[in-house]
Amino acid sequence: METRNIRADLTLLLVAAIWGLAFVAQRLGMDHLGPFGFNGCRFLLGAVSLLPLLLIFRPKAGATAPRALLRGGITAGMILFLGASLQQAGLLWTTAGNAGFITGLYIIIVPLLGLLMGHITRLNTWLGGLLAVIGLYFLTVETDSGASFTINSGDLLVLGSAFFWAAHVVVIGRLASQLDNLRLAIIQFFVCALLSFIVALLFEQDTLTLSSITQAWQPIAYAGLLSVGVAYTLQVVAQRHAPASHAAIIMSLEAVFAALGGWWLLEEDFSNRALIGCALMLAGMIMSQLNLFRRKQTKQINTI
């Protein structure tokens, strides 16, 4: 069991690295496509890339009930669409590094969502959330003449996406142990791609062309094959052996990889104020998941 847990942790770390660097691809892709067109292409590519695996991997008995798979896939796909859409649109007006750290706030939101399900939220989660909020202020709020402040609209959109990423982690944590992981992943990707293309056809007709897609093939390939086809599927598999809150802290390291990728490949710089914000947010994310205030009771239930 311990070896299985270590393998799951290493898998989630790989997921974090792929997702972090995907912020670079997501920004570059919008040099040619709109946010919904880009998402439609990458999620469609991710879903199609997994289809051959259906011939290789056999599902476990009872894990492929069509109605349950369809219901779970549609639910996860709709949440995925909302999170990916807000994040991708936000990248039009913010940096890959900022988007990575703000997206990472879902690690705070995951246990808070547990309150709605009757779970106990520990003190360290509240303290970590406070640190993260302070860090978010330093990262995203720009003071003007010491009197007023402004918030980047892109940062706000990405912040909204963090709530849907948190919901996605929770939903996948529940579905992964009940349904066939591969089929669940394929269905949710197709749902997300379909919804993205519908919106793109309505509002992005000028950029949703074969020429634009061809010009953006490299970012689409990375974001589709690796970020979607590989990473999201690895997330589903790994979360079978890792609680949602535990998975969240590892996957939140995508913020670090996003910042490194933005600095290395896009020449993005962080001001001293932004660096302080990033440090506080990362500290808050980690604190929220470390049980620093253990109770004397040996048995705790309904914690997240």
C-alpha positions as CSV (number, residue, x, y, z in Angstrom):
1,M,0.0,0.0,0.0
2,E,2.9,2.4,0.8
3,T,4.5,1.8,-2.5
4,R,1.2,2.4,-4.2
5,N,0.8,5.7,-2.4
6,I,4.4,6.8,-3.3
7,R,3.7,6.0,-6.9
8,A,0.5,8.0,-6.8
9,D,2.4,11.0,-5.3
10,L,5.1,10.8,-8.0
11,T,2.4,10.6,-10.7
12,L,0.7,13.7,-9.3
13,L,4.0,15.5,-9.3
14,L,4.5,14.7,-12.9
15,V,0.9,16.0,-13.5
16,A,1.8,19.3,-11.8
17,A,4.9,19.7,-14.0
18,I,3.0,19.1,-17.2
19,W,0.2,21.4,-16.2
20,G,2.5,24.2,-15.0
21,L,4.4,24.3,-18.3
22,A,1.0,24.1,-20.1
23,F,0.3,27.7,-19.1
24,V,3.1,28.7,-21.5
25,A,1.5,26.7,-24.3
26,Q,-1.9,28.1,-23.5
27,R,-0.7,31.7,-23.9
28,L,1.2,31.0,-27.1
29,G,-1.8,29.2,-28.6
30,M,-3.9,32.3,-28.3
31,D,-1.6,34.2,-30.7
32,H,-3.7,32.5,-33.4
33,L,-6.9,31.2,-31.7
34,G,-9.5,32.5,-29.3
35,P,-9.7,30.9,-25.8
36,F,-12.7,28.7,-26.6
37,G,-11.4,27.6,-30.0
38,F,-8.0,26.7,-28.4
39,N,-9.7,24.7,-25.6
40,G,-11.9,23.0,-28.1
41,C,-9.0,21.8,-30.1
42,R,-6.8,20.7,-27.2
43,F,-9.6,18.8,-25.4
44,L,-10.7,17.1,-28.6
45,L,-7.1,16.1,-29.4
46,G,-6.7,14.8,-25.8
47,A,-9.9,12.7,-26.1
48,V,-9.0,11.3,-29.5
49,S,-5.5,10.4,-28.3
50,L,-6.9,8.2,-25.6
51,L,-9.3,6.2,-27.9
52,P,-6.7,3.6,-29.0
53,L,-6.1,2.7,-25.3
54,L,-9.7,1.3,-25.1
55,L,-8.3,-1.6,-27.2
56,I,-5.5,-2.3,-24.7
57,F,-6.9,-1.7,-21.2
58,R,-9.9,-3.8,-20.1
59,P,-12.2,-2.2,-17.5
60,K,-13.0,-3.8,-14.2
61,A,-16.3,-5.5,-13.7
62,G,-19.0,-3.1,-12.7
63,A,-17.0,0.0,-13.6
64,T,-18.6,0.6,-17.1
65,A,-22.3,1.0,-16.3
66,P,-23.3,3.2,-19.3
67,R,-25.7,5.4,-17.4
68,A,-23.3,6.0,-14.5
69,L,-20.3,6.6,-16.9
70,L,-22.3,9.1,-19.0
71,R,-23.7,10.9,-15.9
72,G,-20.3,11.1,-14.3
73,G,-18.5,12.1,-17.5
74,I,-21.0,14.9,-18.3
75,T,-20.8,16.2,-14.8
76,A,-17.0,16.2,-14.7
77,G,-16.9,17.6,-18.3
78,M,-19.1,20.5,-17.6
79,I,-17.1,21.5,-14.5
80,L,-13.9,21.1,-16.6
81,F,-15.3,23.3,-19.3
82,L,-16.1,26.1,-16.8
83,G,-12.7,25.9,-15.1
84,A,-10.7,25.7,-18.4
85,S,-12.8,28.5,-20.1
86,L,-12.3,31.0,-17.3
87,Q,-8.6,30.2,-17.0
88,Q,-8.0,30.4,-20.7
89,A,-9.8,33.7,-21.1
90,G,-7.9,35.1,-18.1
91,L,-4.6,34.3,-19.8
92,L,-5.5,37.0,-22.4
93,W,-4.8,39.6,-19.7
94,T,-2.4,38.0,-17.2
95,T,0.9,36.2,-17.2
96,A,1.5,32.4,-17.1
97,G,3.1,32.8,-13.7
98,N,0.2,34.7,-12.2
99,A,-2.3,32.3,-13.6
100,G,-0.4,29.4,-12.2
101,F,-0.3,30.7,-8.7
102,I,-3.9,31.9,-8.7
103,T,-5.1,28.6,-10.1
104,G,-3.2,26.9,-7.3
105,L,-5.7,28.5,-4.8
106,Y,-7.9,25.5,-5.4
107,I,-5.9,23.7,-2.8
108,I,-7.5,26.1,-0.3
109,I,-10.9,25.8,-1.8
110,V,-11.0,22.0,-1.8
111,P,-11.3,21.6,2.0
112,L,-13.6,24.6,2.2
113,L,-15.9,22.8,-0.2
114,G,-15.9,20.0,2.3
115,L,-17.9,22.2,4.7
116,L,-20.8,22.0,2.3
117,M,-20.6,18.2,2.6
118,G,-20.4,18.1,6.4
119,H,-16.6,17.6,6.6
120,I,-14.5,19.2,9.4
121,T,-12.1,21.9,8.2
122,R,-9.0,22.1,10.4
123,L,-7.5,25.2,11.8
124,N,-4.4,25.0,9.6
125,T,-6.7,25.2,6.6
126,W,-8.1,28.5,7.8
127,L,-4.6,29.8,8.5
128,G,-3.3,28.6,5.2
129,G,-6.3,30.3,3.4
130,L,-5.6,33.6,5.2
131,L,-1.9,33.5,4.1
132,A,-3.0,32.7,0.5
133,V,-5.5,35.5,0.4
134,I,-2.9,38.0,1.6
135,G,-0.5,36.6,-1.0
136,L,-3.1,37.0,-3.7
137,Y,-3.5,40.6,-2.7
138,F,0.2,41.2,-3.2
139,L,0.3,39.3,-6.4
140,T,-2.8,40.8,-8.2
141,V,-3.7,44.1,-6.6
142,E,-1.8,47.2,-7.9
143,T,-1.9,50.2,-5.7
144,D,-2.4,53.5,-7.4
145,S,-1.0,56.6,-5.8
146,G,-1.3,54.9,-2.4
147,A,-5.0,55.6,-2.3
148,S,-6.9,53.3,-4.7
149,F,-6.2,49.9,-6.1
150,T,-6.9,48.0,-9.3
151,I,-7.2,44.3,-10.0
152,N,-6.2,42.8,-13.3
153,S,-9.3,41.4,-15.0
154,G,-7.4,38.4,-16.2
155,D,-6.4,37.6,-12.6
156,L,-10.1,37.8,-11.6
157,L,-11.1,35.3,-14.3
158,V,-8.4,32.9,-13.3
159,L,-9.5,33.2,-9.7
160,G,-13.0,32.3,-10.7
161,S,-11.6,29.2,-12.5
162,A,-9.9,28.1,-9.2
163,F,-13.3,27.3,-7.7
164,F,-14.2,25.1,-10.6
165,W,-10.8,23.3,-10.5
166,A,-11.5,22.6,-6.8
167,A,-14.9,21.2,-7.6
168,H,-13.3,19.1,-10.3
169,V,-10.7,17.6,-7.9
170,V,-13.5,16.7,-5.5
171,V,-15.8,15.2,-8.2
172,I,-12.9,13.2,-9.7
173,G,-11.9,12.0,-6.2
174,R,-15.4,10.5,-5.8
175,L,-15.8,9.1,-9.3
176,A,-12.3,7.6,-9.8
177,S,-12.9,4.7,-7.4
178,Q,-16.3,3.9,-8.9
179,L,-16.0,4.2,-12.6
180,D,-13.5,3.1,-15.3
181,N,-10.9,5.8,-15.3
182,L,-10.1,5.7,-19.0
183,R,-13.7,5.9,-20.2
184,L,-14.5,8.6,-17.6
185,A,-11.5,10.7,-18.9
186,I,-12.5,10.4,-22.5
187,I,-16.1,11.3,-21.9
188,Q,-15.3,14.4,-19.9
189,F,-12.8,15.6,-22.5
190,F,-15.3,15.2,-25.3
191,V,-18.0,17.1,-23.3
192,C,-15.5,19.9,-22.6
193,A,-14.4,20.0,-26.3
194,L,-18.0,20.1,-27.5
195,L,-19.1,22.9,-25.2
196,S,-15.9,24.9,-26.1
197,F,-16.5,24.5,-29.9
198,I,-20.2,25.6,-29.5
199,V,-19.1,28.9,-27.8
200,A,-16.3,29.4,-30.3
201,L,-18.6,29.0,-33.2
202,L,-20.9,31.6,-31.7
203,F,-18.3,34.2,-30.7
204,E,-14.9,33.4,-32.4
205,Q,-15.8,32.7,-36.0
206,D,-13.0,35.0,-37.2
207,T,-10.2,33.1,-35.6
208,L,-11.7,29.5,-35.6
209,T,-10.2,28.6,-39.0
210,L,-8.1,25.8,-40.4
211,S,-5.3,28.2,-41.0
212,S,-5.3,29.4,-37.4
213,I,-5.4,25.9,-36.0
214,T,-2.5,24.9,-38.3
215,Q,-0.4,27.9,-37.1
216,A,-1.1,27.0,-33.4
217,W,-0.4,23.2,-33.9
218,Q,2.6,23.2,-31.5
219,P,0.8,24.7,-28.4
220,I,-2.3,22.6,-29.3
221,A,-0.2,19.4,-29.4
222,Y,1.4,20.1,-26.0
223,A,-1.8,21.2,-24.3
224,G,-3.8,18.5,-26.0
225,L,-1.6,15.4,-25.9
226,L,0.3,16.1,-22.7
227,S,-1.8,18.5,-20.6
228,V,-5.1,16.8,-21.4
229,G,-4.5,13.3,-22.8
230,V,-1.7,12.4,-20.4
231,A,-1.9,14.6,-17.3
232,Y,-5.7,14.6,-16.7
233,T,-5.8,10.9,-17.2
234,L,-2.9,10.4,-14.8
235,Q,-4.8,12.6,-12.3
236,V,-7.8,10.3,-12.5
237,V,-5.7,7.2,-12.0
238,A,-3.5,8.6,-9.2
239,Q,-6.5,9.9,-7.3
240,R,-7.7,6.4,-6.8
241,H,-4.9,6.1,-4.2
242,A,-4.7,9.7,-2.9
243,P,-7.4,11.7,-1.0
244,A,-8.6,14.8,-2.7
245,S,-6.9,17.2,-0.2
246,H,-3.6,15.2,-0.4
247,A,-3.7,15.3,-4.2
248,A,-4.4,19.0,-4.2
249,I,-1.3,20.0,-2.4
250,I,0.9,18.1,-4.8
251,M,-0.8,19.3,-7.9
252,S,-0.7,22.9,-6.6
253,L,3.0,22.8,-7.3
254,E,2.0,23.5,-10.9
255,A,2.2,27.1,-9.8
256,V,5.9,26.8,-9.4
257,F,6.4,25.1,-12.8
258,A,4.2,27.8,-14.4
259,A,6.3,30.6,-12.9
260,L,9.5,28.9,-14.1
261,G,8.1,28.2,-17.5
262,G,6.9,31.8,-17.9
263,W,10.3,33.1,-16.8
264,W,12.3,30.7,-19.0
265,L,10.2,30.6,-22.2
266,L,8.1,33.8,-22.1
267,E,10.7,36.1,-20.3
268,E,8.1,37.0,-17.7
269,D,9.4,38.9,-14.7
270,F,8.0,39.2,-11.1
271,S,8.3,42.4,-9.2
272,N,9.4,42.2,-5.5
273,R,5.8,42.7,-4.5
274,A,4.6,39.8,-6.8
275,L,7.4,37.6,-5.4
276,I,6.2,38.2,-1.9
277,G,2.7,37.4,-2.9
278,C,3.8,34.2,-4.6
279,A,5.8,33.1,-1.5
280,L,2.8,33.8,0.8
281,M,0.4,31.9,-1.5
282,L,2.7,28.9,-1.7
283,A,3.2,28.9,2.1
284,G,-0.6,29.1,2.5
285,M,-1.2,26.3,0.1
286,I,1.2,24.0,1.9
287,M,0.1,25.0,5.4
288,S,-3.6,24.3,4.5
289,Q,-2.7,20.6,3.9
290,L,-0.2,20.0,6.8
291,N,-1.9,18.8,10.0
292,L,0.0,21.1,12.3
293,F,-2.6,21.1,15.0
294,R,-3.2,17.4,15.7
295,R,-5.8,16.6,18.3
296,K,-5.2,14.2,21.0
297,Q,-8.0,11.9,19.9
298,T,-6.7,9.0,17.8
299,K,-9.7,8.9,15.6
300,Q,-10.9,11.7,13.4
301,I,-13.7,11.3,10.9
302,N,-15.1,13.4,8.1
303,T,-12.0,15.5,7.6
304,I,-10.8,16.8,4.3
